[in-house]
Amino acid sequence: GCTFALVDEAALTRPILDYEQEPPAEIAARIDRRIPDFSETFSPRLPLGFNYGRHMLWLQEVDPDAFAASKSILGYPQYWSWRLGGRAVSEVSYLGCHSHLWAPRRQDFSSLVDAQGWRDRMPAFERAGTVIGEHRLGAAARPIAIHNGVHDSNAALHAYRRQELGPVTVVSTGTWVIVLNPDCPLDALDRDRDMLVNVDVGGGPVPTIRFMGGREFATISAGWQGEIAGPVVQRVIDAGIMALPSFAPGGPMSGHSGRLVGRAPNAEERAAAALLYVALMVDLCLDLIHSNNTVIVDGGLNTGGVLAGLLAQLRPGQAFLQGATLEGSATGAAALAFESVGREFAAEVPEPVRASRFTGLAGYRSNWRDATMDRGVADAAVGGAR
């Protein structure tokens, strides 16, 4: 989750906030004036608590003593490592993830942290994966090492960067689809398209665009869990059944209400339309994030390689790889833990993607882009990002 914890020496001092809660309008109007400019933090102004610095402002507004009662402000992964018995620490990839709390160009806390007096409650930084304590399970003779946590998508990026594959864009899929392209110029990022700077485990800036692809897939498909047959995908393309954005908060098409167009689909056709929607959204995101290097598709939405195959067909001039497992984030986290104790971590090399061969996919894509442009949401893909 995208959130924080306030702790004293022994316990939480306040409950952890649900990051899918929107502050009341009258409070939001006051706290949003304090948020630093995008040019400083490269954090777009997102709804709910997707910028967890915004939720920190909300808590401080309604409970001014909340921070005074705490010793440390912890990112959510660091809360769990602390609770299991580790030291209170900070970690840059999590703290720097669209929080409003980090200034990537300075590689330091943002002006918001100092303006609110939070800096002295931010623990010292430790690299992701560093051993920060031990935990014993019952009467076990040997303790378990506690390693510092990491932002999930940056863990996936680390998993592939360490394999020296050259310049890559990583498409990390799950509840969120996160597209990270370290080669994108910072000046190309558009705050209104949910484009931002993530921060890698070494503190470097990583231009990023994202949307809630897993959540949207579940909504469009009505919770479909099975495989999606190729002939069904072809039937949806032929019939022009398509999902138009968007079906979840945030993302490059925020503020537009999602809908299905075309004839009424059956259950598997809905799932096929949902998968095509995710592929077309990723395709658009790759344009917006200026991706022309090798793309690695990772995570649970690429089960069976269908998503990666669609993307490779949509973008024939670009090389595509897919993770040998669906868990690049877990692989990256494990690699960081191994590296921290001087041990080698052998991970499988990502595999080349075989492009799908659906008839009419390019035309389907053009019609989808035209339909979204008519609604004022895809024009940046044609004219370039702001």
SULHU-V989277 format. One record per residue. N is the residue number from 1. SS is DSSP state (helix for helix, strand for strand, loop for the rest). D_CENTER is the distance of its C-alpha to the mean C-alpha in Angstrom with 1 decimal. Layout:
n: [N	N]
ss: [SS	SS]
d_center: [D_CENTER	D_CENTER]
This chain:
n: [1	2	3	4	5	6	7	8	9	10	11	12	13	14	15	16	17	18	19	20	21	22	23	24	25	26	27	28	29	30	31	32	33	34	35	36	37	38	39	40	41	42	43	44	45	46	47	48	49	50	51	52	53	54	55	56	57	58	59	60	61	62	63	64	65	66	67	68	69	70	71	72	73	74	75	76	77	78	79	80	81	82	83	84	85	86	87	88	89	90	91	92	93	94	95	96	97	98	99	100	101	102	103	104	105	106	107	108	109	110	111	112	113	114	115	116	117	118	119	120	121	122	123	124	125	126	127	128	129	130	131	132	133	134	135	136	137	138	139	140	141	142	143	144	145	146	147	148	149	150	151	152	153	154	155	156	157	158	159	160	161	162	163	164	165	166	167	168	169	170	171	172	173	174	175	176	177	178	179	180	181	182	183	184	185	186	187	188	189	190	191	192	193	194	195	196	197	198	199	200	201	202	203	204	205	206	207	208	209	210	211	212	213	214	215	216	217	218	219	220	221	222	223	224	225	226	227	228	229	230	231	232	233	234	235	236	237	238	239	240	241	242	243	244	245	246	247	248	249	250	251	252	253	254	255	256	257	258	259	260	261	262	263	264	265	266	267	268	269	270	271	272	273	274	275	276	277	278	279	280	281	282	283	284	285	286	287	288	289	290	291	292	293	294	295	296	297	298	299	300	301	302	303	304	305	306	307	308	309	310	311	312	313	314	315	316	317	318	319	320	321	322	323	324	325	326	327	328	329	330	331	332	333	334	335	336	337	338	339	340	341	342	343	344	345	346	347	348	349	350	351	352	353	354	355	356	357	358	359	360	361	362	363	364	365	366	367	368	369	370	371	372	373	374	375	376	377	378	379	380	381	382	383	384	385	386]
ss: [loop	loop	loop	strand	strand	strand	strand	loop	loop	loop	loop	strand	loop	loop	loop	loop	loop	loop	loop	loop	loop	loop	loop	loop	helix	helix	helix	helix	helix	helix	helix	helix	helix	helix	loop	loop	loop	helix	helix	helix	helix	loop	loop	loop	loop	loop	loop	loop	loop	loop	loop	helix	helix	helix	helix	helix	helix	helix	helix	helix	helix	helix	loop	loop	loop	loop	loop	loop	loop	loop	loop	strand	strand	strand	strand	helix	helix	helix	helix	helix	helix	helix	helix	loop	loop	loop	loop	loop	loop	strand	loop	helix	helix	helix	helix	loop	loop	loop	loop	loop	loop	strand	strand	loop	loop	loop	loop	strand	strand	loop	helix	helix	helix	helix	helix	loop	loop	loop	helix	helix	helix	strand	loop	loop	strand	loop	loop	loop	loop	loop	strand	strand	strand	strand	strand	loop	loop	loop	loop	loop	loop	loop	loop	strand	strand	strand	strand	loop	loop	loop	loop	helix	helix	helix	helix	helix	helix	helix	helix	helix	helix	loop	loop	loop	loop	loop	loop	strand	strand	strand	strand	strand	strand	loop	loop	loop	strand	strand	strand	strand	strand	loop	loop	loop	loop	helix	helix	helix	loop	loop	helix	helix	helix	loop	strand	strand	strand	strand	strand	loop	loop	loop	loop	loop	strand	strand	strand	strand	strand	strand	strand	loop	helix	helix	helix	helix	helix	helix	helix	helix	loop	loop	loop	loop	loop	loop	loop	loop	loop	helix	helix	helix	helix	helix	helix	helix	helix	helix	helix	loop	loop	strand	strand	strand	loop	loop	loop	loop	loop	loop	loop	loop	loop	loop	loop	loop	loop	loop	strand	strand	strand	loop	loop	loop	loop	loop	helix	helix	helix	helix	helix	helix	helix	helix	helix	helix	helix	helix	helix	helix	helix	helix	helix	helix	helix	helix	helix	helix	loop	loop	loop	loop	loop	strand	strand	strand	strand	strand	strand	helix	helix	helix	helix	helix	helix	helix	helix	helix	helix	helix	helix	helix	helix	helix	loop	loop	loop	loop	loop	strand	strand	strand	loop	loop	loop	loop	loop	helix	helix	helix	helix	helix	helix	helix	helix	helix	helix	helix	helix	helix	loop	loop	loop	loop	loop	loop	loop	loop	loop	loop	strand	strand	loop	loop	loop	loop	loop	loop	loop	loop	helix	helix	helix	helix	helix	helix	helix	helix	helix	helix	helix	helix	helix	helix	loop	loop	loop	loop	helix	helix	helix	helix	helix	loop	loop	loop]
d_center: [10.5	9.9	13.5	16.6	20.0	23.4	25.9	29.5	31.3	31.0	28.7	26.3	28.1	26.2	24.1	20.3	19.0	17.1	14.0	14.9	18.2	19.3	22.0	25.4	26.2	28.9	26.7	23.8	26.3	27.4	24.3	22.4	25.3	24.4	20.9	21.1	20.9	17.9	20.1	20.0	16.5	14.5	12.6	13.2	15.1	13.0	14.9	15.4	14.0	10.5	12.2	13.8	16.6	17.6	18.2	20.1	22.3	22.9	24.1	26.2	27.7	28.9	29.7	30.8	31.8	28.5	27.6	31.2	31.5	28.6	28.8	25.2	21.8	19.3	15.5	14.9	15.0	17.9	19.6	19.9	21.2	23.6	24.7	25.5	27.8	25.9	26.3	24.4	22.1	19.2	16.4	15.1	11.6	10.8	13.3	12.1	8.6	9.6	12.3	15.3	16.8	16.6	18.4	17.0	20.2	22.3	20.2	21.3	20.7	20.7	23.9	22.6	22.8	26.3	27.4	26.6	28.1	25.2	25.4	28.1	26.0	23.1	24.1	24.5	21.7	21.6	19.7	17.1	19.4	22.5	25.0	25.4	27.8	29.3	29.5	32.5	32.6	36.0	38.8	36.8	38.6	35.5	32.7	29.0	27.1	24.2	21.5	19.1	15.6	12.4	8.7	7.6	5.8	8.6	10.9	10.5	11.2	14.1	15.3	16.1	17.1	19.7	21.4	22.4	21.5	21.8	19.5	16.4	13.3	10.8	9.3	7.3	8.1	8.5	8.5	5.3	5.8	4.0	7.4	8.7	12.4	14.3	17.4	16.5	18.8	17.5	20.1	18.5	15.5	16.2	15.2	16.2	13.8	10.5	10.7	10.3	10.9	8.9	11.6	12.5	14.7	17.7	16.8	16.4	14.4	11.7	11.5	8.2	8.0	5.9	7.7	8.3	9.9	10.9	12.3	14.0	15.4	16.9	18.4	19.9	21.2	22.6	21.0	22.3	22.1	24.4	24.5	24.8	28.0	28.2	31.2	29.4	26.7	29.7	31.4	28.5	28.4	32.2	32.3	29.8	27.8	24.4	21.7	21.1	18.1	16.7	16.5	13.9	13.2	11.1	10.3	12.9	15.6	15.4	18.9	20.2	21.3	20.5	23.6	25.1	27.9	30.7	32.9	31.9	30.0	30.8	28.2	27.2	27.3	24.8	22.5	23.2	22.6	19.1	18.3	19.8	17.8	14.4	16.1	17.4	14.2	12.7	16.1	16.0	12.7	14.3	17.3	15.7	14.0	17.5	16.7	20.1	19.6	19.0	16.0	14.8	13.4	12.1	11.6	13.4	13.5	15.6	18.3	21.5	20.0	20.6	17.4	17.8	21.4	20.9	18.7	21.5	24.1	22.5	22.2	25.3	25.5	22.4	22.2	19.7	19.2	17.6	16.9	20.2	18.4	15.5	14.1	12.9	11.0	14.4	16.3	14.8	15.3	18.8	19.5	18.9	21.2	23.8	23.8	24.4	27.7	28.8	28.3	27.3	24.5	25.1	22.3	22.9	22.4	20.2	22.5	23.5	22.5	25.4	25.0	25.9	29.1	28.9	31.6	30.8	27.0	27.3	29.3	26.9	24.1	26.6	27.6	24.0	23.4	26.8	26.1	22.9	24.7	27.5	25.2	24.1	20.5	20.5	23.0	20.7	20.2	24.0	24.8	22.0	19.2	20.5]
